[in-house]
Amino acid sequence: MRTAIVSDLHLGTMSGSDITRLRPVRERLADALADADRVVVLGDLLELRELPAATVLDTAAPTLAALGAATAGRELVLVPGNHDHELVAPALGRARLAGQPLELAGEYSAERGDLAQRVAALLPDTEIRIAYPGVWLRDDVYATHGHYLDLHLTIPRLECLAASLLTRLLGRGGVAPSGPDDYEAALAPLYAFAYSVVQGSSSRPRGGHLSRTVWSTANLGGNAIAGVALGRIAIPTAVAALNRVGLGPFRADISGQELRRAGLRAIGEVVASLAIKARHVIFGHTHRAGPLPGEVEGWWLPSGTRLTNTGSWLLEPIFTGDGNPAGPYWPGRVTLLDETGPPRLASVLDGLDLPALAG
């Protein structure tokens, strides 16, 4: 069985950075999935933090229709992430009411939530299965969106700060999570709030982009004085204050290299906390594909588990920089998994001038 895995499409972004809204990109994606026996969307299929869900679904309809055509008669596994957690939230609520602990690879019906039903209706000929927080693709391969890593990330992103604060309020500060229920207790309230605040509104919370703005100013130049002030003064001072009040431990280094290292360290802690016994763990969330050719550091855990990140389908100039299609944040990768052997990354948009297409 061949499995094709994609993640972080973020359909329905307000900025238009979700490139599958472009017909040539949708066609490439559909072609890349055509030979797969099973397709996995590994989180953040929908962007539900910027616009109402009804608006997002309208924008996402062409891409969902293309996915439906490409997977007709086959299985599509949806593994919700932090930006589309609402796809599974109602089913998780029912499981809790029934006194059922969350499993490492729980399976839920798409009929268990209105939003999931709406998505399924746009793929009528596809067998849709919802798995959360992850799914076993082989006996030795586990896949998850990876958003649980925010509880361990040493980069002071807003979501990490909020999760740390909530954990302290729950009286679990300094206590390592030991299962999906612990992660959900700290993170699910944030997801519910982020989703509910934009429903019925044309506006969006702007905090979700503050972390990107700070990172860009400190690392990419622009205003050199502001960059120096952030990198050498403001960020270290703020991080020290956060650590003093117990919201850390965070690090003041927010360079691109540290972003990669921090993400890999954090997903490694998730693998250890959840006791995931797998030769390979596939995840998304950080939007940084890997390992790319020549990359070794951090991608193999001490336990022997090899990590694979699926990348994203967002064209974000703040991370894609000079537009190098070989760069780790360049969008348009599919992760392929056969019956044996390691997962492998395939770039499926080679030859397309994405900046020109996006206008």
C-alpha positions in Angstrom: 0.0 0.0 0.0 1.3 3.4 -0.9 0.3 6.3 1.3 0.6 10.0 0.3 0.7 12.5 3.2 0.2 16.3 3.0 -0.3 18.8 5.8 -0.8 22.4 6.5 -2.8 23.4 3.5 -4.6 26.1 5.7 -7.4 26.5 3.1 -9.2 29.8 3.4 -6.5 32.1 4.7 -7.3 35.8 4.7 -4.0 36.6 3.0 -4.4 34.2 0.1 -1.1 32.4 1.0 -2.8 29.0 0.7 -1.6 28.2 -2.8 -4.0 25.4 -3.6 -6.5 28.1 -4.4 -4.5 28.4 -7.6 -5.7 26.0 -10.3 -2.2 24.8 -11.5 -1.2 24.0 -7.9 -4.4 22.1 -7.3 -3.8 20.1 -10.4 -0.2 19.2 -9.4 -1.5 18.2 -5.9 -4.2 16.0 -7.4 -1.7 14.3 -9.8 0.6 13.6 -6.9 -2.1 11.9 -5.0 -3.5 9.9 -7.9 -1.3 6.8 -7.5 -1.7 6.6 -3.7 -3.9 3.8 -2.2 -4.5 6.0 0.9 -4.2 9.8 1.4 -3.5 11.4 4.8 -4.1 15.1 5.5 -1.9 15.6 8.5 -3.5 18.6 10.1 -4.5 22.2 9.4 -6.5 21.4 6.3 -8.6 24.4 7.1 -7.6 27.8 8.4 -10.3 28.4 11.0 -8.7 31.3 13.0 -9.1 34.1 10.6 -12.6 34.0 9.0 -15.9 32.3 9.8 -16.1 28.6 8.9 -18.8 29.2 6.3 -16.5 31.6 4.4 -13.5 29.3 4.8 -15.5 26.4 3.3 -16.6 28.5 0.4 -13.0 29.4 -0.4 -11.8 25.8 0.2 -14.5 24.2 -2.0 -12.4 24.0 -5.2 -9.5 22.4 -3.4 -11.7 20.0 -1.5 -13.4 19.0 -4.7 -10.0 18.3 -6.3 -9.1 16.2 -3.3 -12.4 14.3 -3.6 -11.8 13.6 -7.3 -8.2 12.5 -6.6 -9.3 10.1 -3.8 -12.6 8.8 -5.1 -13.1 5.2 -4.1 -10.2 5.3 -1.7 -9.6 6.3 1.9 -8.8 9.8 3.1 -7.6 10.1 6.7 -8.1 13.5 8.3 -5.8 14.1 11.3 -6.9 17.5 12.7 -4.3 20.0 13.9 -4.5 23.2 16.0 -6.0 25.4 13.2 -8.8 22.9 12.4 -9.2 21.3 15.8 -13.0 21.9 15.4 -13.1 19.0 13.0 -12.7 16.6 15.9 -13.7 18.7 19.0 -17.3 17.5 19.1 -16.2 13.8 18.9 -13.7 14.4 21.7 -16.4 15.9 23.8 -18.6 12.9 23.3 -15.8 10.6 24.2 -15.2 12.5 27.5 -18.9 12.4 28.3 -18.7 8.6 27.9 -15.7 8.5 30.3 -13.3 7.4 27.5 -9.7 8.5 27.8 -8.2 9.8 24.6 -6.1 7.3 22.7 -2.9 7.7 20.9 -4.6 6.9 17.6 -8.3 7.4 18.2 -10.7 7.0 15.3 -13.8 9.2 15.0 -16.7 9.4 12.5 -17.0 12.4 10.3 -20.7 12.3 11.2 -19.9 13.4 14.8 -19.6 17.1 14.0 -21.3 19.6 11.8 -18.1 21.0 10.3 -16.7 17.5 9.6 -19.9 16.6 7.9 -19.7 19.7 5.7 -16.2 18.7 4.6 -17.2 15.1 4.0 -20.1 16.3 1.8 -17.6 18.0 -0.5 -15.9 14.7 -1.0 -18.9 12.4 -1.5 -17.1 9.5 -3.2 -14.3 9.3 -0.7 -14.2 7.1 2.4 -13.3 9.7 5.1 -11.8 8.6 8.4 -10.9 11.0 11.2 -7.9 10.0 13.4 -6.7 12.0 16.4 -4.2 13.0 17.7 -2.4 10.7 15.3 -2.6 7.5 13.2 -0.5 4.4 12.7 0.3 4.1 9.0 2.4 1.0 9.5 3.4 -0.9 12.6 6.6 1.2 12.7 5.2 4.5 11.4 3.2 7.0 13.4 1.9 10.3 12.0 0.5 13.3 13.9 0.1 17.0 13.1 2.6 17.8 15.8 0.8 20.7 17.6 1.4 19.1 20.9 5.0 20.2 20.6 3.9 23.8 21.5 3.9 22.7 25.2 7.7 22.0 24.9 8.8 24.7 22.5 11.5 27.0 23.8 10.7 29.7 21.2 8.4 32.2 23.0 5.5 32.1 20.5 2.2 33.4 21.6 0.5 30.1 21.6 3.3 28.6 23.6 3.0 31.4 26.2 -0.7 31.0 26.4 -0.4 27.2 26.9 2.2 27.6 29.6 0.0 30.1 31.4 -3.0 27.9 31.2 -1.0 24.9 32.4 0.0 26.9 35.5 -3.6 28.0 36.1 -4.6 24.3 36.0 -2.0 23.6 38.7 0.2 21.5 36.3 3.1 23.9 36.0 6.3 21.8 35.8 4.4 18.5 35.4 5.2 16.7 32.2 2.2 15.6 30.2 1.8 11.8 30.2 -0.9 11.3 27.6 -3.2 13.0 25.0 -5.6 14.1 27.7 -2.9 16.1 29.4 -2.0 17.9 26.2 -5.6 18.5 25.3 -6.3 20.0 28.7 -3.7 22.6 28.1 -4.2 23.3 24.4 -7.8 22.6 23.5 -9.3 25.6 25.3 -7.0 27.8 23.3 -8.1 26.2 20.0 -11.8 26.6 21.0 -11.3 30.3 21.8 -9.4 31.0 18.6 -12.2 29.3 16.6 -15.2 30.8 18.3 -13.9 34.4 18.3 -14.0 34.7 14.5 -17.4 32.9 13.9 -20.0 35.4 12.6 -17.4 38.1 12.1 -15.4 39.4 9.2 -12.5 40.3 11.5 -9.7 38.2 12.9 -7.5 38.2 15.9 -4.1 39.6 14.8 -2.0 38.0 17.5 -1.5 34.9 15.3 0.9 36.9 13.2 2.7 38.8 15.9 5.3 36.0 16.4 6.1 36.1 12.6 6.4 39.9 12.7 8.9 39.8 15.6 10.9 37.0 14.0 11.1 38.9 10.7 12.2 42.1 12.3 14.9 40.4 14.4 16.2 38.1 11.7 15.6 39.6 8.2 16.6 43.2 8.7 14.2 45.7 7.4 14.7 48.3 10.1 18.2 47.5 11.2 17.9 49.5 14.5 14.7 47.8 15.4 16.3 44.4 14.6 19.2 45.1 16.9 16.9 46.3 19.6 14.8 43.3 19.4 17.6 40.7 19.0 19.9 42.1 21.7 17.8 43.9 24.1 14.0 43.5 24.0 13.8 39.8 23.3 16.4 38.6 25.9 14.9 40.9 28.5 11.3 39.7 27.8 12.5 36.0 27.8 14.3 36.5 31.1 11.1 38.0 32.6 9.0 35.1 31.4 11.4 32.6 32.8 11.4 34.3 36.2 7.7 34.0 36.5 7.8 30.4 35.6 6.4 30.5 32.1 9.5 29.0 30.5 12.0 27.8 30.0 12.2 29.9 26.9 15.3 30.9 25.0 16.2 34.3 23.5 17.6 32.8 20.3 14.9 33.0 17.6 17.2 32.5 14.6 16.2 30.2 11.8 18.6 27.6 12.9 17.2 27.7 16.5 13.6 27.5 15.1 14.6 24.2 13.5 16.4 22.8 16.5 13.7 23.9 18.9 10.9 22.3 16.9 12.8 19.0 16.6 13.6 19.0 20.4 10.0 19.7 21.1 8.5 16.9 18.9 11.1 14.6 20.5 9.7 15.4 23.9 6.2 14.7 22.6 7.4 11.3 21.3 8.9 10.5 24.7 5.9 11.8 26.7 3.4 9.8 24.7 5.7 6.7 24.6 5.4 6.4 20.9 7.3 3.3 19.9 7.9 3.9 16.2 10.8 3.7 13.9 9.5 6.7 12.0 7.4 9.6 13.2 5.9 12.0 10.6 4.6 15.4 11.6 3.8 18.9 10.3 2.9 22.0 12.2 6.2 23.9 11.9 5.9 24.3 8.1 9.6 23.3 7.7 10.1 20.2 5.6 12.8 17.8 6.4 15.1 16.2 6.6 16.4 17.7 3.4 19.5 16.4 1.7 22.5 16.8 3.9 20.5 17.4 7.1 21.2 15.1 10.0 21.2 17.0 13.3 18.0 16.5 15.3 16.2 14.3 12.9 17.2 11.1 14.7 16.1 10.8 18.3 18.2 9.0 20.9 15.7 6.2 20.9 16.5 5.6 17.2 13.2 7.1 15.9 13.6 9.1 12.7 11.6 12.2 12.3 10.1 13.5 9.0 8.4 16.8 8.6 5.9 17.2 5.8 6.3 21.0 5.2 3.4 23.1 4.2 1.3 24.5 1.3 1.6 28.1 2.3 3.6 30.7 0.3 4.9 32.9 3.1 7.6 35.4 1.9 8.7 35.9 5.5 10.1 32.3 5.4 10.6 31.5 1.7 13.0 34.5 1.4 14.7 34.6 -2.0 12.2 32.1 -3.5 14.5 29.1 -3.5 12.3 26.0 -4.3 14.8 23.8 -2.5 14.4 25.8 0.8 12.9 24.1 3.8 9.9 26.4 3.9 9.1 26.3 0.2 5.6 24.9 -0.2 4.3 22.0 -2.2 5.8 18.8 -0.8 4.1 15.4 -0.5 5.4 12.7 1.8 5.3 9.2 0.3 5.3 6.0 2.3 5.4 2.5 0.9 4.9 -0.9 2.6 8.6 -0.9 3.5 11.3 1.7 3.8 11.5 5.2 5.2 9.1 8.1 4.4 10.4 10.3 1.6 9.7 13.8 0.6 8.7 14.8 -3.0 8.5 18.3 -4.3 5.5 18.3 -6.7 5.5 22.0 -7.8 8.8 22.1 -9.6 8.7 24.4 -12.5 5.8 26.5 -11.3 6.5 30.2 -10.7 4.5 30.5 -7.5 5.1 34.2 -6.8 4.0 35.0 -10.3 0.9 32.8 -10.0 0.0 34.2 -6.6 0.3 37.7 -8.1 
